[in-house]
Amino acid sequence: MPTMNISLPDVLKSFVDRQVEDRGFGTSSAYMQELIRREQERQALRDVMLAGASSPATEAIGPAYFRELRAKVGKGA
């Protein structure tokens, strides 16, 4: 696996060390990997939400939609 070295001021290094210990990460690398994964997920969700917000408006969902959905679920469809 490729490596990346980063420099942190003492206050941030101390914070990372506390997070590793308090949250049960094995290493500071594992902690950083988790932060990066979460940011990737956050950005992916943001992209989906922006795409939805910019998509054309559709018909409003009403009680009939939910009745049909319940009927489908009830049938195991």
RADAJO-V137105 format. One record per run of one state. SS is the DSSP state (alpha for helix, beta for strand, coil for the rest). FROM is the first residue (numbers start at 0). TO is the last residue. If there is no record, write none. Layout:
ss = <SS:SS>
from = <FROM:FROM>
to = <TO:TO>
This chain:
ss = <coil:alpha:coil:alpha:coil:alpha:coil>
from = <0:9:23:27:54:62:75>
to = <8:22:26:53:61:74:76>
